[in-house]
Amino acid sequence: MIKHDIIIVGSGLAGMQAALEVCKDFDTAIITKVYPSRSHSGAAQGGIAASLGNASEDSWEDHMYDTVKGSDFFSDQDAVEIMVKDAPGVIRKMEHFGCVFSRTEKGLIAQRWFGGHSKQRACYAADRTGHALLHVLHEQTFKHAKNIKIYSEWYLMSLIVKDGICRGMVVYNIQKGKLEVMQAKTIIFCTGGYGRAYKITSNAFASTGDGIVAAYHAGLPLQDMEFVQFHPTGLFAQGILISEAARGEGGHLVNGKGERFMEKYASAKMELAPRDIVSRSEQTEINEGRGIDGKDYLHIDLRHLGKEKIIERLPQVRQLGIDFLGLDLIDDPLPIQPTAHYSMGGIPTDSDGHVLSDEKGTKVTGLFAAGECSCVSVHGANRLGTNSLLEALVFGERAGKAALTFTQNAEFHDVNEQEESNKVKNKVEAILNSNGKESINDIRNELKENMTTNCGIYRSKDQLEICLKKLNDLKARFKKGKITDKGFVFNSELIEFIELGNMLEFSEIIARGALRREESRGAHARTDFQKRDDDKWLNHTLAFKKDGEIEFRFKPVVITKHQPEERKY
């Protein structure tokens, strides 16, 4: 059995930020299924929000209101207040670590416009902000290499929680083909989101919800899973992210008639309305036949910005167009469509990252979570752009500090190594020895098509019931799935099989939660319930695994400063 005082699962911004908080005092490990610098945090492009006031007068109060309004008044306002107050300090910390933020002529950190924000508060490093932050934190882990052991290309198989205590986990050493039981006084989950369940997605291949499903299988609830954000500008047919920075710098969204159609939907904000509104507007244009050449895509046009500004501010966006579509946005508009982007739901936590086991706020002893896999609910029903990197850093740091305090008086709890290892070993051997005939690639592709068509930007009772029926069929076929690689060393096919099982599991929670929520709020848009219903649905959804079924419970949204009001832009 492998032992560490603190084990962090996931090596993105939240995970490495947490590691830096605890590593000086405790034996710390990071478990990651990809090399740390390949973590999905690096895909964030446009910026990270903070009320620095470098580009326009700003305050944490304004940032808080914009975030709460952007969430469709569904975020927990106590957590939002913490995040926006901590934001400027986090930016300064990253700057001191060496993050190469873009600068104003006066040498201050540059800030640009972003959707749903009332001020220019997106601090940025050209259009590679997540990449810059991720590499800065990765450098810091090397600085503390004596204190942090990184298990790169190790895959989480199960979480061990008994009697309300997190005791350890079982992991797969991909390179050596071995199952290992790991024990810790404290575990911090920073395992990322779950956008790969959709056909068109900006998410990395690793974003398959492994952490949230491990928590769910361990008896813990998942919160607000029905809220899945679609980003307005994914490259057509690819889903690859075209940063909101492109609109923040002045890019236009244009339909097949050459119209800047956002004037019809959000005249005050135009292209810089929140993502849920812009994505629905795009989908409406496409559904009503106003796509480019009548097809299911639109254009983002940046030609009017000029070559110099594009090369300075949007070099990666330009290169993506060249590499994947053979189009240079200096000369041509880029074809785009909404792409599944961000998971508002996840493992419920308090504002210090403690994982909560029920609607009463009972803490799981020794288990913390931060980043996209968690749901502290600063994003509510819809996340504002640039708040994701901020959430990862703020709550990764807070989870690390809380874990540091907890671990000082914590101890290792008993783990039946043989029993836990055998549970996973039996599952793996059943997969490897299966004589099934079903193709997991076909099942995965049909899952993605199903979720996009029936549980996507727009939903209805009929669509969601079709979605659930199809999911049941896919789950039955999955049990008969075939795997050709029968080895155990670096078996990527085995990992993909397990990931598909995870995606089928959480997709059902998304669809069932969406069917139950008979209203439209933020990223959850029901065509048969088009109004927001605060009287009935101003409550977070908690989904529990009970006897193989999903049990739903509810807990209230925390409202402190801003009462729900009609959301207009």
C-alpha positions in Angstrom: 0.0 0.0 0.0 1.2 3.5 -0.9 0.9 6.1 1.9 1.0 9.9 1.8 -0.3 12.4 4.3 -2.2 14.3 1.5 -3.1 13.1 -1.9 -4.4 15.4 -4.6 -6.2 13.8 -7.6 -5.8 16.0 -10.6 -3.0 18.3 -11.8 -4.8 21.4 -13.2 -4.8 24.8 -11.6 -6.9 23.8 -8.6 -4.8 20.7 -7.9 -1.4 22.3 -8.2 -2.6 25.4 -6.2 -3.8 23.1 -3.4 -0.5 21.2 -3.5 1.5 24.3 -3.0 -0.5 25.2 0.1 0.2 21.8 1.8 3.5 20.5 0.6 5.8 22.4 2.9 4.2 20.8 6.0 3.1 17.4 4.8 4.1 14.5 2.6 2.1 15.4 -0.5 1.3 13.5 -3.7 -0.5 14.4 -7.0 -2.2 11.7 -8.9 -2.9 12.5 -12.6 -3.9 10.5 -15.6 -2.1 13.0 -17.9 1.2 14.8 -17.6 0.5 17.9 -15.5 1.1 20.5 -18.2 -1.4 18.7 -20.4 -4.2 19.3 -17.8 -7.3 20.9 -19.3 -6.8 24.1 -17.4 -4.3 25.0 -20.1 -7.1 25.1 -22.7 -8.6 28.2 -21.2 -7.7 31.1 -23.4 -9.3 34.5 -22.8 -8.6 35.6 -19.2 -9.2 35.4 -15.5 -11.5 37.9 -13.8 -10.5 40.3 -11.0 -11.6 43.8 -10.0 -8.2 45.4 -10.4 -9.6 48.5 -12.0 -6.7 48.8 -14.5 -8.9 49.3 -17.5 -12.1 50.8 -15.9 -13.2 51.7 -12.4 -14.3 48.4 -10.8 -15.1 46.8 -7.4 -15.6 43.4 -5.9 -19.3 44.4 -5.4 -19.7 44.9 -9.2 -17.9 41.6 -9.9 -20.2 39.9 -7.4 -23.4 41.3 -8.9 -22.4 40.4 -12.4 -21.6 36.8 -11.3 -24.8 36.4 -9.5 -26.9 37.8 -12.3 -24.9 35.7 -14.8 -25.8 32.6 -12.8 -29.5 33.4 -13.2 -29.6 34.1 -9.5 -28.7 30.5 -8.7 -25.2 30.8 -7.3 -24.6 30.6 -3.6 -23.8 34.3 -2.8 -21.7 33.7 0.2 -19.2 31.7 -1.9 -19.4 34.2 -4.7 -18.4 37.0 -2.3 -15.4 35.1 -1.1 -14.3 34.4 -4.7 -14.5 38.0 -6.0 -12.9 39.4 -2.8 -10.0 37.0 -3.1 -9.6 37.6 -6.9 -7.1 40.5 -6.9 -4.8 38.8 -4.4 -4.8 35.6 -6.5 -3.8 37.7 -9.6 -0.9 39.3 -7.7 0.2 35.9 -6.5 0.3 34.5 -10.0 2.1 37.6 -11.2 4.8 37.2 -8.5 5.1 33.5 -9.6 6.0 34.8 -13.0 2.8 34.7 -15.1 3.4 36.8 -18.2 0.2 38.8 -18.3 -0.3 41.2 -21.2 0.4 44.8 -20.2 -1.0 48.3 -20.7 1.2 51.1 -22.0 1.6 52.1 -18.3 2.9 48.6 -17.5 -0.2 47.5 -15.6 -1.9 44.1 -16.1 -4.1 44.5 -19.2 -7.9 43.8 -18.8 -10.4 43.2 -21.6 -14.2 42.9 -21.9 -15.8 39.5 -21.4 -19.4 38.4 -21.7 -21.8 39.3 -18.9 -19.3 41.5 -17.1 -20.1 45.2 -16.7 -16.4 46.2 -16.5 -13.2 45.4 -18.2 -11.9 42.9 -15.6 -10.5 39.9 -17.6 -6.8 39.8 -16.9 -5.1 38.0 -19.8 -1.9 36.7 -21.4 -2.7 37.2 -25.1 -5.2 34.3 -25.7 -3.2 31.7 -23.8 -4.1 32.6 -20.2 -4.8 29.2 -18.9 -1.7 27.9 -20.5 0.4 30.6 -18.9 -1.1 30.0 -15.5 -0.8 26.2 -15.7 2.9 26.4 -16.6 3.7 28.9 -13.8 2.1 26.6 -11.2 3.9 23.6 -12.8 7.2 25.4 -12.3 6.3 26.0 -8.7 5.8 22.2 -8.2 9.3 21.7 -9.5 10.5 24.2 -7.0 9.0 22.1 -4.3 9.9 18.8 -5.9 11.3 17.4 -2.6 7.9 17.8 -1.0 5.5 16.8 -3.9 5.6 13.4 -5.5 3.8 13.4 -8.9 2.3 10.1 -10.1 1.9 11.0 -13.8 -0.3 8.7 -15.9 -2.0 7.0 -12.9 -5.7 6.6 -13.2 -8.3 6.8 -10.4 -10.4 3.6 -10.2 -12.3 4.0 -7.0 -12.6 6.2 -3.9 -12.8 4.5 -0.4 -15.3 6.2 1.9 -16.7 4.3 4.9 -18.6 5.6 8.0 -18.4 9.2 6.6 -14.6 9.0 6.5 -12.5 9.1 3.3 -9.8 6.5 3.8 -8.0 6.1 0.4 -8.5 5.0 -3.1 -7.5 2.4 -5.7 -5.5 3.6 -8.7 -4.2 2.1 -11.9 -0.5 2.6 -12.7 -0.9 2.8 -16.4 2.8 2.5 -17.3 3.4 -0.6 -15.2 0.0 -2.1 -15.5 -0.5 -2.5 -11.8 -3.4 -1.7 -9.4 -2.3 0.1 -6.2 -4.2 1.0 -3.1 -3.3 4.4 -1.8 -4.0 5.6 1.7 -4.0 9.2 3.0 -5.1 11.3 5.9 -6.6 13.8 3.5 -7.6 13.5 -0.2 -8.4 16.5 -2.4 -10.3 15.9 -5.7 -9.4 18.3 -8.5 -10.4 16.0 -11.4 -12.1 18.5 -13.8 -15.3 18.4 -15.8 -17.3 16.1 -18.0 -17.9 17.7 -21.4 -16.8 14.6 -23.4 -20.3 13.2 -23.2 -21.3 15.6 -26.0 -20.6 15.3 -29.7 -19.3 18.9 -30.2 -17.2 19.9 -27.2 -14.2 22.1 -26.3 -13.2 19.6 -23.6 -10.0 17.6 -23.7 -10.3 13.8 -24.2 -9.5 13.4 -20.5 -12.7 15.3 -19.3 -14.8 12.2 -18.7 -16.0 12.8 -15.2 -13.9 10.2 -13.5 -13.7 12.0 -10.2 -17.4 12.8 -9.9 -18.4 9.3 -10.7 -15.9 7.9 -8.1 -17.5 10.1 -5.5 -21.0 9.1 -6.6 -20.1 5.4 -6.4 -18.7 6.0 -2.9 -22.2 7.1 -1.8 -21.7 10.9 -2.1 -24.2 13.1 -3.9 -23.7 15.1 -7.1 -25.1 18.6 -7.3 -26.8 20.6 -10.1 -25.7 18.2 -12.9 -28.4 19.3 -15.2 -26.6 22.6 -15.8 -24.1 22.2 -18.7 -22.7 25.3 -20.4 -22.4 25.6 -24.1 -19.8 28.0 -25.3 -21.0 30.1 -28.3 -17.8 29.8 -30.4 -16.5 26.3 -31.1 -14.9 25.7 -34.5 -17.5 24.2 -36.8 -17.5 20.4 -36.7 -14.5 20.4 -34.4 -15.7 22.0 -31.2 -12.3 23.4 -30.5 -12.6 26.6 -28.5 -12.4 30.0 -30.2 -11.9 32.1 -27.1 -14.5 34.6 -25.9 -11.6 37.0 -26.1 -12.3 37.1 -29.8 -15.6 38.8 -29.0 -14.1 40.7 -26.1 -11.7 42.3 -28.6 -14.7 43.3 -30.8 -15.5 40.3 -32.9 -18.9 40.1 -34.6 -21.3 37.1 -34.8 -22.9 37.0 -38.2 -25.7 34.8 -39.6 -26.4 33.6 -43.2 -28.0 37.0 -44.0 -24.9 38.9 -43.0 -26.7 40.2 -39.9 -25.2 40.8 -36.4 -28.1 38.9 -35.0 -27.4 39.4 -31.3 -29.2 42.8 -31.5 -32.4 40.8 -31.5 -31.6 38.8 -28.4 -29.4 41.1 -26.1 -29.3 44.6 -27.6 -27.4 46.1 -24.7 -24.6 43.5 -24.6 -24.7 42.2 -28.2 -22.0 39.5 -28.6 -20.9 40.1 -25.0 -24.0 38.7 -23.4 -23.6 35.7 -21.1 -22.7 32.4 -22.8 -26.1 30.7 -22.3 -27.9 33.6 -24.0 -25.5 33.8 -26.9 -25.5 30.0 -27.4 -29.3 29.9 -27.4 -29.4 32.8 -29.8 -27.0 31.1 -32.2 -29.0 27.8 -32.0 -32.2 29.7 -32.7 -30.7 31.3 -35.8 -29.5 27.9 -37.0 -32.8 26.2 -36.2 -34.8 28.8 -38.1 -32.6 28.4 -41.2 -30.4 31.5 -40.9 -27.1 29.5 -40.7 -24.4 30.2 -43.2 -25.6 28.8 -46.6 -28.5 27.3 -44.6 -26.2 25.0 -42.7 -25.7 24.5 -39.0 -23.0 27.0 -38.4 -22.5 30.8 -38.2 -19.6 33.1 -38.6 -17.4 35.0 -36.2 -15.9 37.9 -38.1 -12.7 39.7 -36.8 -11.4 41.1 -40.1 -12.3 44.7 -39.0 -9.9 44.4 -36.0 -6.9 44.5 -38.4 -3.8 42.3 -38.7 -1.7 44.0 -36.0 -4.3 43.7 -33.2 -5.2 40.1 -34.1 -1.5 39.0 -34.1 -0.9 40.8 -30.7 -4.1 39.8 -28.9 -5.4 36.6 -30.6 -2.5 34.7 -32.0 -3.7 31.2 -30.8 -7.2 31.8 -32.1 -5.8 32.8 -35.5 -3.5 29.7 -35.5 -6.4 27.3 -34.7 -8.4 28.6 -37.7 -5.3 28.1 -39.9 -4.5 24.6 -38.6 -8.0 23.1 -38.4 -9.9 24.8 -41.2 -7.3 26.4 -43.4 -8.7 29.8 -42.8 -6.8 32.9 -41.6 -9.2 35.1 -39.6 -7.2 38.2 -40.7 -8.8 37.6 -44.2 -11.8 35.3 -43.6 -14.5 34.9 -41.0 -14.4 31.6 -39.1 -17.3 29.1 -39.1 -18.5 28.4 -35.5 -21.2 26.7 -33.6 -22.1 26.2 -29.9 -19.8 23.7 -28.2 -20.3 21.9 -24.8 -17.8 23.6 -22.6 -18.2 23.7 -18.8 -19.8 21.7 -16.0 -21.6 23.9 -13.5 -22.5 20.8 -11.5 -20.3 18.4 -9.5 -19.3 17.3 -6.0 -21.0 19.5 -3.4 -18.5 21.4 -1.2 -18.5 24.3 1.2 -16.4 27.4 0.6 -13.3 25.7 2.1 -13.5 22.7 -0.2 -15.0 20.3 2.4 -17.0 17.7 0.5 -20.6 17.5 1.7 -22.4 14.2 2.0 -26.0 15.4 2.2 -28.5 18.3 1.9 -27.8 19.2 5.6 -24.2 20.1 4.9 -22.6 17.1 6.7 -18.8 17.1 5.9 -17.0 13.9 4.7 -14.0 13.5 7.0 -10.8 13.9 5.1 -12.2 14.7 1.7 -12.0 18.0 -0.1 -12.7 19.1 -3.7 -12.0 22.1 -5.9 -12.2 23.3 -9.5 -14.6 22.1 -12.1 -15.3 18.7 -10.5 -16.7 20.5 -7.4 -19.8 22.5 -6.9 -19.3 25.2 -4.4 -21.9 26.9 -6.7 -20.2 30.2 -7.5 -21.5 29.7 -11.1 -25.1 28.6 -10.4 -27.0 27.9 -13.5 -24.5 29.6 -15.9 -20.8 30.6 -15.5 -19.5 33.9 -16.7 -16.3 33.7 -18.8 -13.0 34.2 -16.9 -14.6 33.0 -13.6 -13.5 29.4 -14.2 -9.7 30.0 -13.8 -10.5 32.3 -10.9 -12.6 29.6 -9.2 -9.9 27.0 -9.7 -7.2 29.2 -8.1 -9.3 30.7 -5.3 -10.9 27.5 -4.2 -7.9 25.3 -4.9 -6.0 27.6 -2.5 -8.8 27.6 0.1 -9.1 23.8 -0.1 -5.4 23.5 0.4 -5.4 25.7 3.4 -8.4 23.9 4.9 -6.7 20.5 4.2 -3.5 21.8 5.8 -5.4 22.7 9.0 -7.4 19.4 9.0 -4.3 17.2 8.4 -2.5 18.6 11.5 -4.8 16.6 13.7 -5.7 13.8 11.3 -4.6 10.2 11.2 -4.7 7.3 8.7 -7.8 5.2 8.9 -8.0 1.5 8.3 -8.3 0.3 4.8 -8.8 -3.4 3.8 -6.2 -3.4 1.1 -7.0 -6.8 -0.2 -10.8 -6.3 -0.3 -10.6 -2.9 -2.0 -8.0 -4.1 -4.5 -10.0 -7.2 -5.4 -13.2 -5.2 -6.0 -11.4 -3.2 -8.7 -9.4 -6.2 -10.0 -12.5 -8.3 -10.4 -14.1 -5.4 -12.4 -11.1 -5.1 -14.6 -10.8 -8.8 -15.3 -14.5 -9.0 -16.2 -13.8 -6.3 -18.8 -10.7 -7.9 -20.2 -12.2 -11.4 -20.3 -15.5 -10.3 -21.8 -16.7 -12.0 -24.9 -19.0 -9.2 -25.8 -19.5 -8.1 -29.4 -20.5 -4.5 -29.0 -18.1 -1.7 -30.2 -17.4 0.8 -27.4 -16.5 3.4 -30.1 -20.1 3.0 -31.6 -21.6 3.3 -28.1 -19.6 6.3 -27.3 -20.5 8.0 -30.6 -24.2 7.3 -30.1 -24.0 8.6 -26.5 -22.5 11.9 -27.8 -25.1 12.2 -30.5 -27.9 11.4 -28.1 -26.8 13.9 -25.4 -26.3 16.7 -28.0 -29.6 16.1 -29.8 -31.9 15.4 -26.8 -30.2 17.0 -23.8 -28.3 19.9 -25.3 -28.9 23.7 -25.6 -32.7 23.2 -25.8 -34.6 20.4 -24.0 -38.1 19.3 -23.6 -39.9 16.4 -21.9 -40.2 14.5 -25.1 -36.6 14.9 -25.9 -35.4 14.0 -22.4 -37.5 10.9 -22.3 -36.0 9.8 -25.7 -32.6 10.6 -24.3 -33.2 8.4 -21.2 -34.6 5.5 -23.2 -31.5 5.7 -25.5 -29.2 5.8 -22.5 -30.8 2.7 -21.1 -30.3 0.9 -24.4 -26.6 2.1 -24.5 -26.0 0.9 -20.9 -27.4 -2.5 -21.8 -25.1 -2.7 -24.9 -22.2 -1.4 -22.8 -22.4 -4.5 -20.6 -21.7 -6.5 -23.8 -18.8 -4.2 -24.9 -15.7 -5.8 -26.4 -12.1 -4.9 -25.8 -9.3 -6.2 -28.0 -6.3 -5.4 -25.9 -6.2 -8.1 -23.1 -3.0 -6.8 -21.6 -2.7 -4.6 -18.5 0.4 -2.4 -19.3 -0.6 0.9 -20.9 -4.0 -0.4 -21.9 -5.6 2.8 -23.2 -8.5 0.7 -24.5 -9.3 -0.4 -21.0 -9.2 3.2 -19.7 -11.5 4.3 -22.6 -13.9 1.5 -21.6 -14.0 2.7 -18.0 -14.3 6.3 -19.1 -17.3 5.4 -21.3 -19.0 3.7 -18.3 -18.5 6.9 -16.3 -20.0 9.0 -19.1 -23.0 6.8 -19.3 -23.5 7.1 -15.6 -23.4 10.8 -15.2 -25.2 11.4 -18.5 -28.3 9.8 -16.9 -28.0 12.1 -13.9 -27.9 15.1 -16.2 -30.9 14.0 -18.2 -33.0 12.9 -15.2 -32.2 16.2 -13.4 -33.1 18.1 -16.5 -36.4 16.2 -16.8 -37.3 17.0 -13.2 -36.4 20.7 -13.4 -39.6 22.1 -15.0 -38.3 25.6 -15.7 -35.7 27.4 -17.8 -32.8 28.9 -15.9 -29.3 29.7 -17.2 -27.9 26.9 -19.3 -30.9 24.7 -18.6 -33.5 25.8 -21.3 -36.8 23.8 -21.5 -38.9 24.6 -24.6 -42.0 23.3 -22.7 -41.2 25.4 -19.5 -39.8 28.6 -20.9 -39.9 30.7 -17.7 -37.8 30.7 -14.6 -39.8 29.5 -11.6 -38.2 30.8 -8.3 -41.2 29.7 -6.2 -40.7 26.0 -7.1 -37.1 25.6 -8.4 -34.8 28.0 -6.5 -33.1 25.0 -5.0 -30.0 23.0 -5.8 -30.5 19.5 -7.0 -28.6 16.7 -5.2 -28.5 13.2 -6.9 -27.7 10.1 -4.8 -27.0 6.6 -5.9 -29.6 4.4 -4.1 -30.0 0.7 -4.9 -28.9 1.2 -8.4 -31.3 4.1 -9.0 -31.0 7.9 -8.7 -32.6 9.6 -5.7 -33.0 13.3 -5.9 -33.1 15.7 -2.9 -32.9 19.5 -2.7 -31.2 22.2 -0.7 -31.8 26.0 -0.8 -29.7 28.5 -2.8 -27.8 30.8 -0.4 -29.0 34.4 -1.0 -27.3 37.2 0.9 -27.1 40.5 -1.0 -29.0 40.2 -4.3 -32.6 39.0 -4.4 -33.6 37.2 -7.7 -34.8 39.6 -10.4 -35.6 39.4 -14.1 -32.4 38.8 -16.0 -32.0 41.3 -18.9 -29.0 42.3 -21.0 
